Amino acid sequence: MTRTWRLKRAGPARLLAFIARGAVIAAPLFLSGATNAMQQGPTEPDDLQETAFADLSGWDQDDHLAALQSFLRFCEKARNETGTRPALKSPDDRLASICQSAPREAERTQSSAKAFFESSFTPYRIPARGFVTGYFEPEVDASRTRTGRFQTPLLSKPVGLEHVPPDTRPDGWPADLSHGRRTPDGLRELPDRPAIMDGALNAEGLELVWLADPIDAYFIHVQGSARLRLADGSVMRVGYAGKSGHPYTGIGRLLVERGEGTPEDFTMAGIRGWLAVHPKRRDALFRENRSYIFFREITDAAPDEGPVGAAGLSLVAGRSLAVDERAIGYGLPVFVTAGFDDPADPGKPFRRLLIADDTGSAIRGPARGDIFVGSGDAAGAIAGAIRHRADFTVLLPKPADDDATAGAN
């Protein structure tokens, strides 16, 4: 039987909202660069519909062991930071006990992983129409110093950058401006992309690294991270450190609205192709996306690991999901079904359990996600082709009284 839970009233819905506020995972696990710039308040969907694992198409065929390994990153990081048990809290401490009850390493199999998720969580379908895209970690040439070839910078975040949540906005602060800069004279709006392109921050020495191609730089802003091949042969990784706070505008959508092509034409590769053919129109188009991203150098991810996401953990290709962190809390498992072929199993539709561990400027709403697919050009080709409707089912921890009831039967 399917039950519909109105948020604000039902137990599972209240738990989702509690998780979204960052009380469970996000706050203790964020790295400092992303933490200060990220919002942790919930924007709740109108309802969630309880369902059953047996009713999730493709659930039985998924690689539950891979999903478990991705989920356990949160448990391990919390354990390492506290030195004791995972620092995961909920109103009934249920999430801490979920980490404690996960299969031990020697006992981790497909069947034990599947049983873990089914015994620890209840699936709730998000009824809103869903949509997924893909993202990846670009690999491009770069230099730590400006040279004749490398002229386009990625900037580190300005001093004083902070998130401006709705409940603490100063009088008159624009409703669509999510970040600002703290100054001795109070909170001030940061320059937007057009102003920064015109040199508004040039005097502050924020240049972190220099790229050869402005198009590469723009798409690194969209992706939020990159692996850079430096001129001396070394590799540098950069990741999200904050943003100007201005609204994000997708340039592909603008091109469609102006009759330059169809949505199918403007995948990531299609947009790149259009920009290459129209170099004189490139910068004007970039300026229409006022949102500007700042970066930091990532030094705490091993070369064979994915880039570090907003939750402070290395992303896992095919298992990490960027979400609207105001609606879905980091660390929650989300089962996503979508109408494109699974990259690991061509010919079969995408049906996977992902873990929410990242976010993005364009990811807004409870049924909107961005799937991390890996690093490099091959991953970029896969990511650029993912623009599909999707169904989202979030797995919420079973409340403690469910356990008690189960034990009595």
C-alpha positions as CSV (number, residue, x, y, z in Angstrom):
1,M,0.0,0.0,0.0
2,T,1.3,3.5,-0.9
3,R,1.0,6.2,1.7
4,T,1.5,9.9,1.0
5,W,3.2,11.9,3.7
6,R,2.6,15.6,3.8
7,L,5.8,17.3,4.8
8,K,5.6,19.2,8.1
9,R,3.3,16.6,9.5
10,A,4.6,13.1,8.9
11,G,7.4,11.4,10.8
12,P,9.5,10.5,7.8
13,A,9.0,13.9,6.2
14,R,10.1,15.6,9.4
15,L,13.2,13.4,9.3
16,L,14.0,14.4,5.8
17,A,13.7,18.1,6.7
18,F,16.0,17.5,9.7
19,I,18.6,15.8,7.6
20,A,18.4,18.5,5.0
21,R,19.3,21.1,7.6
22,G,22.7,19.5,7.9
23,A,22.2,18.1,11.4
24,V,23.0,14.6,10.4
25,I,26.0,14.6,8.1
26,A,26.8,17.8,6.3
27,A,27.9,20.1,9.1
28,P,30.6,17.9,10.7
29,L,31.9,16.6,7.4
30,F,32.2,19.7,5.2
31,L,35.6,21.0,4.3
32,S,36.1,24.6,5.2
33,G,36.2,25.9,1.7
34,A,32.7,24.7,0.8
35,T,31.2,24.9,4.2
36,N,31.1,28.7,4.5
37,A,29.6,29.2,1.1
38,M,26.9,26.5,1.2
39,Q,23.3,26.9,2.4
40,Q,22.0,24.2,4.8
41,G,18.3,25.2,5.1
42,P,15.6,22.9,3.7
43,T,13.3,23.6,0.9
44,E,10.8,20.8,1.3
45,P,8.8,19.0,-1.4
46,D,5.1,19.0,-0.9
47,D,4.8,15.3,-0.2
48,L,6.6,12.0,-0.3
49,Q,4.9,8.7,-1.1
50,E,6.0,5.6,0.8
51,T,6.6,2.7,-1.5
52,A,8.3,-0.8,-1.3
53,F,11.7,-1.9,-2.6
54,A,9.9,-4.6,-4.5
55,D,8.1,-1.9,-6.5
56,L,11.3,-0.1,-7.6
57,S,12.0,-1.2,-11.2
58,G,15.6,-2.4,-11.4
59,W,16.2,-2.5,-7.7
60,D,17.0,-6.2,-7.6
61,Q,19.5,-5.9,-10.5
62,D,21.5,-3.0,-9.0
63,D,25.1,-3.3,-7.7
64,H,24.2,-2.8,-4.0
65,L,27.7,-3.5,-2.9
66,A,29.0,-0.5,-4.9
67,A,26.2,1.6,-3.4
68,L,27.1,0.4,0.1
69,Q,30.8,1.3,-0.4
70,S,29.8,4.8,-1.5
71,F,27.5,5.2,1.5
72,L,30.1,4.0,4.0
73,R,32.4,7.0,3.1
74,F,30.2,9.1,5.4
75,C,30.5,6.6,8.2
76,E,34.3,6.3,7.8
77,K,34.9,10.0,7.7
78,A,32.8,10.7,10.7
79,R,34.5,7.9,12.6
80,N,38.0,9.2,11.7
81,E,37.1,12.7,12.8
82,T,35.6,11.7,16.1
83,G,38.0,8.8,16.9
84,T,35.0,6.9,18.2
85,R,31.7,6.0,16.6
86,P,30.3,7.9,13.6
87,A,29.2,11.4,14.5
88,L,25.8,11.0,12.7
89,K,22.9,12.4,14.7
90,S,19.1,12.3,14.2
91,P,16.3,12.9,16.7
92,D,16.5,9.2,17.8
93,D,20.1,8.7,16.9
94,R,19.0,6.2,14.2
95,L,21.6,7.2,11.7
96,A,24.4,6.5,14.0
97,S,23.1,3.0,14.6
98,I,22.7,2.5,10.9
99,C,26.4,3.0,10.4
100,Q,27.0,0.6,13.3
101,S,24.9,-2.1,11.7
102,A,26.5,-2.0,8.3
103,P,28.1,-5.3,7.2
104,R,31.7,-5.6,8.3
105,E,34.3,-5.6,5.6
106,A,34.7,-9.4,5.5
107,E,30.9,-9.8,5.3
108,R,30.2,-7.4,2.5
109,T,28.5,-9.1,-0.4
110,Q,25.8,-8.2,-2.9
111,S,23.2,-9.9,-0.8
112,S,24.4,-8.4,2.6
113,A,24.5,-5.0,1.0
114,K,21.0,-5.3,-0.4
115,A,19.7,-6.6,2.9
116,F,21.4,-3.7,4.8
117,F,19.6,-1.0,2.7
118,E,16.2,-2.8,2.9
119,S,16.4,-3.3,6.7
120,S,17.7,0.1,7.5
121,F,15.7,2.4,5.2
122,T,12.2,2.9,3.9
123,P,11.9,4.1,0.2
124,Y,9.8,7.2,-0.4
125,R,9.0,8.3,-4.0
126,I,9.4,12.0,-4.8
127,P,6.3,12.7,-6.9
128,A,7.6,15.8,-8.6
129,R,8.7,15.4,-12.2
130,G,12.4,14.6,-12.1
131,F,15.3,15.5,-14.3
132,V,18.9,14.4,-14.4
133,T,22.1,15.6,-16.1
134,G,25.6,14.3,-15.9
135,Y,28.8,16.0,-14.8
136,F,32.5,15.1,-14.8
137,E,36.0,16.3,-13.8
138,P,37.6,17.9,-16.8
139,E,41.3,17.5,-17.4
140,V,43.0,20.5,-19.1
141,D,46.4,22.1,-19.4
142,A,47.2,24.9,-17.0
143,S,49.9,27.0,-15.4
144,R,50.4,28.4,-11.9
145,T,51.8,31.5,-13.5
146,R,50.5,33.7,-16.3
147,T,52.3,33.2,-19.6
148,G,51.6,34.0,-23.2
149,R,49.6,30.8,-23.7
150,F,47.8,30.8,-20.3
151,Q,45.7,33.9,-19.9
152,T,42.4,32.9,-18.4
153,P,42.4,32.6,-14.5
154,L,40.4,30.5,-12.1
155,L,40.0,32.7,-9.0
156,S,40.2,31.8,-5.3
157,K,37.4,33.1,-3.1
158,P,37.5,36.7,-2.0
159,V,38.0,37.6,1.6
160,G,34.7,38.0,3.5
161,L,32.6,35.7,1.1
162,E,29.7,34.2,3.1
163,H,26.4,32.6,2.5
164,V,23.3,34.8,3.1
165,P,20.4,32.5,4.2
166,P,16.9,33.9,3.9
167,D,16.3,34.2,7.6
168,T,19.3,36.6,8.1
169,R,19.1,38.7,5.0
170,P,19.6,42.4,5.6
171,D,16.7,44.7,4.7
172,G,16.6,45.3,1.0
173,W,18.9,42.3,0.2
174,P,17.9,40.8,-3.2
175,A,15.9,37.6,-2.7
176,D,17.8,35.8,-5.5
177,L,21.3,36.7,-4.2
178,S,22.5,33.8,-2.1
179,H,26.0,35.1,-1.1
180,G,27.7,38.3,-0.3
181,R,30.8,39.8,1.1
182,R,31.3,40.9,4.8
183,T,33.0,44.2,5.0
184,P,33.6,46.7,7.9
185,D,30.6,48.6,6.5
186,G,28.3,45.5,6.5
187,L,27.3,42.9,3.9
188,R,27.9,43.9,0.3
189,E,27.0,42.3,-3.0
190,L,30.0,40.7,-4.8
191,P,30.7,41.6,-8.5
192,D,28.9,39.2,-10.9
193,R,30.4,37.4,-13.9
194,P,30.3,40.4,-16.3
195,A,31.9,42.7,-13.7
196,I,34.6,40.1,-12.9
197,M,35.3,39.6,-16.6
198,D,35.8,43.4,-16.8
199,G,38.4,43.2,-14.0
200,A,36.4,44.0,-10.9
201,L,38.5,41.7,-8.7
202,N,41.8,42.1,-10.6
203,A,43.4,44.1,-7.8
204,E,42.8,41.4,-5.1
205,G,45.4,38.9,-6.4
206,L,42.9,36.0,-6.4
207,E,44.4,34.2,-9.4
208,L,44.8,30.5,-8.4
209,V,45.8,29.1,-11.7
210,W,45.8,30.1,-15.4
211,L,44.2,28.2,-18.3
212,A,44.7,28.4,-22.0
213,D,41.1,28.3,-23.1
214,P,38.3,30.5,-21.8
215,I,35.8,27.8,-22.9
216,D,37.6,25.2,-20.7
217,A,37.5,27.7,-17.8
218,Y,33.7,28.3,-18.3
219,F,32.9,24.6,-18.2
220,I,35.1,24.1,-15.1
221,H,32.8,26.7,-13.5
222,V,29.8,24.6,-14.6
223,Q,31.4,21.3,-13.3
224,G,32.8,22.8,-10.1
225,S,36.1,20.9,-10.2
226,A,39.0,19.9,-12.5
227,R,42.2,18.0,-12.8
228,L,44.8,20.3,-14.3
229,R,48.0,19.2,-16.1
230,L,50.6,21.8,-15.2
231,A,53.4,23.0,-17.5
232,D,56.0,21.4,-15.2
233,G,54.4,18.0,-15.6
234,S,52.7,17.9,-12.2
235,V,48.9,17.6,-11.6
236,M,46.8,20.0,-9.7
237,R,43.2,19.6,-8.6
238,V,40.8,22.4,-8.0
239,G,37.4,22.3,-6.5
240,Y,34.5,24.6,-5.5
241,A,35.3,27.2,-2.8
242,G,32.3,29.5,-3.1
243,K,30.3,31.6,-5.5
244,S,29.2,35.1,-6.2
245,G,25.6,34.2,-5.3
246,H,24.0,35.6,-8.4
247,P,21.4,33.4,-10.2
248,Y,22.7,30.7,-12.6
249,T,21.6,30.9,-16.2
250,G,22.2,28.0,-18.5
251,I,23.7,29.2,-21.8
252,G,22.4,26.1,-23.6
253,R,18.8,27.1,-22.7
254,L,19.5,30.6,-24.0
255,L,20.7,29.3,-27.3
256,V,17.6,27.2,-27.7
257,E,15.3,30.1,-26.8
258,R,17.0,32.1,-29.5
259,G,16.4,29.5,-32.2
260,E,20.1,28.5,-32.5
261,G,19.1,24.8,-32.2
262,T,17.1,22.3,-30.2
263,P,17.7,21.0,-26.7
264,E,19.2,17.8,-28.2
265,D,21.7,20.0,-30.1
266,F,23.0,21.7,-27.0
267,T,24.5,18.9,-25.0
268,M,27.9,19.9,-23.5
269,A,29.6,18.9,-26.7
270,G,27.0,20.9,-28.7
271,I,27.5,24.0,-26.7
272,R,31.3,23.7,-27.1
273,G,30.9,23.3,-30.8
274,W,28.7,26.4,-31.0
275,L,31.2,28.5,-29.0
276,A,34.1,27.3,-31.2
277,V,32.2,28.4,-34.4
278,H,31.0,31.7,-32.9
279,P,34.1,33.1,-31.0
280,K,33.0,36.7,-31.3
281,R,29.7,35.9,-29.6
282,R,31.3,33.8,-26.9
283,D,32.0,36.3,-24.2
284,A,28.7,38.1,-24.6
285,L,26.9,34.7,-24.0
286,F,29.1,34.0,-20.9
287,R,28.1,37.3,-19.4
288,E,24.5,36.4,-19.4
289,N,25.2,33.8,-16.7
290,R,25.8,36.1,-13.8
291,S,26.8,33.3,-11.4
292,Y,30.6,33.1,-10.9
293,I,32.4,30.2,-9.1
294,F,35.5,30.5,-7.0
295,F,38.0,27.6,-6.5
296,R,40.6,26.2,-4.1
297,E,43.4,23.8,-4.6
298,I,42.5,20.2,-3.5
299,T,45.3,18.5,-1.8
300,D,43.4,15.8,0.3
301,A,42.3,13.5,-2.5
302,A,44.5,10.7,-3.8
303,P,45.3,10.7,-7.5
304,D,43.1,7.6,-8.0
305,E,40.2,9.1,-6.2
306,G,37.5,11.4,-7.6
307,P,37.3,15.1,-6.9
308,V,36.1,16.3,-3.5
309,G,32.4,17.2,-3.5
310,A,30.5,19.6,-1.4
311,A,30.1,17.1,1.5
312,G,33.9,17.0,1.8
313,L,34.3,13.5,0.3
314,S,35.9,12.2,-2.9
315,L,33.1,11.6,-5.4
316,V,32.5,8.1,-6.8
317,A,31.9,7.7,-10.5
318,G,28.4,6.4,-11.1
319,R,27.4,6.5,-7.4
320,S,27.7,10.2,-6.5
321,L,24.7,12.5,-7.0
322,A,24.7,16.3,-6.8
323,V,21.4,17.4,-5.3
324,D,19.7,20.6,-4.0
325,E,21.1,20.4,-0.5
326,R,18.1,22.4,0.8
327,A,15.8,19.5,-0.2
328,I,17.9,16.3,0.2
329,G,20.5,15.9,2.9
330,Y,24.0,14.8,2.1
331,G,24.5,11.1,2.8
332,L,21.0,10.0,1.9
333,P,20.7,7.2,-0.6
334,V,18.6,8.1,-3.7
335,F,17.4,5.5,-6.2
336,V,17.3,7.1,-9.6
337,T,15.7,5.6,-12.8
338,A,16.1,7.5,-16.1
339,G,15.7,6.9,-19.8
340,F,19.3,6.6,-20.9
341,D,21.5,3.6,-21.1
342,D,23.6,2.7,-18.1
343,P,27.2,3.5,-19.1
344,A,28.3,0.2,-17.4
345,D,25.7,-1.9,-19.1
346,P,24.8,-0.6,-22.5
347,G,21.3,-1.5,-23.7
348,K,19.8,-1.4,-20.2
349,P,18.2,1.7,-18.7
350,F,19.8,3.6,-15.9
351,R,18.5,2.2,-12.6
352,R,20.9,2.9,-9.7
353,L,21.2,3.7,-6.0
354,L,23.2,6.9,-5.7
355,I,24.4,8.7,-2.6
356,A,23.8,12.5,-2.3
357,D,27.2,14.1,-1.7
358,D,27.5,17.2,-3.8
359,T,25.5,20.2,-5.1
360,G,25.6,22.7,-8.0
361,S,24.3,26.1,-8.9
362,A,21.9,24.6,-11.5
363,I,20.5,21.9,-9.2
364,R,17.3,23.2,-7.7
365,G,14.3,21.2,-6.4
366,P,13.8,17.8,-4.7
367,A,13.7,15.9,-8.0
368,R,16.7,17.4,-9.8
369,G,20.0,15.6,-9.8
370,D,23.4,15.7,-11.4
371,I,25.2,12.3,-11.8
372,F,29.0,12.3,-11.4
373,V,30.4,10.0,-14.2
374,G,34.2,10.3,-13.7
375,S,37.2,12.2,-15.0
376,G,38.6,13.0,-18.4
377,D,37.3,13.3,-22.0
378,A,35.6,9.9,-22.1
379,A,33.6,10.8,-18.9
380,G,32.9,14.2,-20.4
381,A,31.3,12.6,-23.5
382,I,29.0,10.5,-21.3
383,A,28.1,13.4,-19.0
384,G,27.3,15.7,-21.8
385,A,24.7,13.4,-23.3
386,I,22.7,12.9,-20.0
387,R,19.7,15.3,-20.1
388,H,16.8,13.0,-19.2
389,R,13.6,12.9,-17.2
390,A,14.0,10.7,-14.2
391,D,12.2,9.3,-11.2
392,F,13.7,9.8,-7.7
393,T,13.1,7.7,-4.7
394,V,14.8,8.8,-1.5
395,L,15.7,6.2,1.2
396,L,14.9,7.6,4.7
397,P,16.2,5.8,7.9
398,K,13.6,3.7,9.5
399,P,12.5,5.2,12.8
400,A,13.4,3.3,16.0
401,D,9.8,2.2,16.7
402,D,9.9,0.3,13.3
403,D,12.7,-1.8,14.7
404,A,10.8,-2.4,17.9
405,T,7.8,-3.5,16.0
406,A,9.8,-5.8,13.8
407,G,11.4,-7.4,16.8
408,A,8.1,-8.1,18.4
409,N,6.7,-10.0,15.3
